[in-house]
């Protein structure tokens, strides 16, 4: 018995170390599992994010851009110690009014009062005959790409920029308002994503102030003072408040003042194709009632060097002024062979054209200029808008009106309406040619739907007090013979005579708000959507609804006499 007890005691003594070892293994395993669980779910990662990758900066001299509170794809470029933007990026992000003349190697910037011109690669610009020097090149050209200096742009554009390194990045601000800010409670970290395992973008110290961009349940999206955008826990922020940013307002930006008539405008174009046409003035304006502005088609581009033909008459201006009528002379690109791009895309030609027109303005005592540039190709529109800006400067200096004719946007053409609305006095909608000679469909010249849609589209970009809607004094007689479609434009009286002569039945069409007639004669179908006093009155009623600046008419001499009382009622309304 004693021997058995001794053996049992010896076995227990041998088992104790095993049990202890197993227990220790279990405890260590448990600790390890707990540690791994804690480390996986509760321990904050401290891995530093690759900031070059985060900012997508890989080339020396390249800098990321944070615009307001967003990291954007656009980059800035360091050149001779100064940061530059690609020209197209600069226009899109900061200031669309810069113009690059690639033909003559010039950068042009036009304000309300002056035109600033610099040679590409130069460190100076010319304004009013004087050179102004800067301490760096304003622009540089590399591999066909134009770059423009941020520092130079600040002269004419209200924005601020701040440069940070490691990696190179630039904070740009060109909009200001109320922002939410907060103070960091204790040393913490801003992470790529909202989670404790997300890589660290930057450690932030106690007391640092961050801009709060968005607050979620547990995390906030913030921007640090050195333009790093990431996430921090809400519990790490205190003293959250709203503050108002101080805007930058030190750029050269004269106000675009405009001539505004304190009456409803009634203007008509006087088509003059020879000097003798000036002699028709009195016969055409007699009985025109409230017509206050006449636009003779005097000046027409001729050739590609910026010169124009001139049919003007000082006596004509005097006779108009004697009737208290203003003269807004027309400059067009439609009466002579001309490649408009070849004129407007060269700064020297634009400047000569503007100067020569202003010489005629001064000599004749004109009250305004009406630009009628049509059929512009897409590669010409930017140069055309620059021409309009430069013309506006000289008109503004003289206190005369600059008006610009435009197709109705209903047809899809847009020659920079928004910018025209900023810089000119009046934008004229040519609210006709809905269907035109050479088109493949017979139809109205100006149905009421076409007119109203055009007005609405222009009003999206131009204030109504600057809009003049033009109406037609003519009708198209359409002829369909088999597959052949032709048309002829007739004035109102000749249209009425045509209807009477051929006994064409007409009736009011509620869709177009015009009298419509058709008749087949000798195998040819004749169709006519008639412009008359009733159709014009309907158009004027729609125009009154939108409180536009006034009405224009193409062309003087094609109207019937009963039109003028209708126009008078509109003007006096």
C-alpha positions, 0 to 999 in steps of 0.5 A: 500500500505504501509503495502504491501511494509512493508511486502516485505521489511520484506521478503527480510530481511528474504531471505538475510541470506538464500541467504548468507547461500546458497552462503556460502555453494556453495562457501565452496563446491566449495572450497572443490571440488577444494581442493580435485581436487588439492589434488588429481591431484596436491598435492605431496604425502608424504607417506613413503614406507615400505622399508623392503617390498621394499627390501624384507627383513624380517629376522634378519641378512638378507641383500638385494643386489643391484648389480651394478644398480639393486635390485636382489633377492639374499640375503647376510647373517650376521654371526659373524659380517661379511656378507656372500653369499650362495656358489652357489650365490657367484659363479654365481655373483662374481667368478665361480672358487671357488670349494667346496669339500664336501667330505673332507670339503674343499674350494679350489680356484685355480689361474694361479699360486697357489692353495688356500685351507681352511677347512670349518669353518676355518679362515685361508687358506693354500697356498704353505705349509703356513697358511694365517690367516683372522680375521673371518671364511672364510666359514661356513656350516649351515643346509647343506648350505655352505656360503662364506665371501664377505671379503675373496672373495675380495682377489681373485675377483675384486669387492667392497661392501658397507653396509647400514642399515634400512633396511640392504642392500649391494651395490656390484659393479663388473663392471665399466664404464661411468655413468650419474650423477645429483645434486638435485636442492632443497629438494625433494623425490625419489619415488617408481614409476614415479608419485607425488602420489607414495610413498616416498622411501627416501627424498633427500636433496638439493645438493645430487648427484644421479646416473641417470639410465634412463630418461623419459619425466618428471621423471628419474629413479635414484639410491641414494648414499645409494643404493635406486633405484626409481624415481625423477622428471627431474625438480628436477635435475641439473648439469647432466654430465657423469663421469667415475667410478674408477674400483677395481683392487686389487685382487690376480689375476695372468695372465693365461699365455699359451704356444703358438707354432709359427707354425701350429701343427701336432700331432698324438696319438700313442696308446700304451697298453703295454711297448712293444708298445714303440718299434714301435716308429721308424717304425710309425714315419718314413715318417710322414713329418711335424708331430711335436708332438707325444702323447703316451697313457702312463698313465691311471687312475687305480682304485678310489684312484688317481693312474695310470698305467705307460707305459712310456719310457725315451728312447722313449722320447730321440728318439722323441727329436732326431727327433725334436719331442715333447712328450705330454704324455696322461693321460686318464680315459678309459683304466681301471675300474675307477669311475672318480668322486671318484678320482676327487671329493676328493682334496687329490686324485687330489693333489696326481694325479697331483704330481705323473704326474709331477714327471713323467714329470720331470723324463722323460723330457716331453714337455706336458701332454694331458688329455683324460677324456671321458664319464664324468657324469654331477656330475663329470664335476665341479671336472674335471674342478678343476682338469684341473685348478690344473694341469695347475698350475703345467704345467705352472710352468714348461713351458710345454704344457697342452692340453685337449681332448673334444668331438665335442659339436655337440653331446651335450657334454661340459666338461667346454670348456670356462674355458678350453679355459682360463686355458689350452694351447690347446683344442683338438676337437675329430672331429670324432665318429659322428656315433659310434659302438653301435649307432643305425644308420650307417653313417660317422665317420666324415662328413664335416658338423659334423666337421665344426659345431663342430669347430664353436661351440667350437670357441664360447667359445675358441679362435681359436689360442688354438683349435686343430681339430683331424681327424680320420685315420680310417673308420667304415664298417657298417653291417646291417643284419635284425634289427642287426647293427654292425660296425668295425673300419678299418685303411685306407689301410685295408679299401682300401683292403676291398673295393678291395676284395669285389669289392664294388662300391664307389662314391664321396658324396658331402654331407659328402665330402667322398667316399661312398660305399655299397653292399649287400652280403649274406643278409647283407648290407655293408656300408662305408663312407671312410676316405682317402686322399681326405676326409682329404684334404677337412677337412683340407681346412675347418680348414684352413678357421678358422685359427686353431692352428693345427691338430691331428690324431687318431691314428698313424699307421692307416693312408695310406702313401699318407696322409702325403703329404696332412698334410704337405701341410696344416702345411706349408700353 
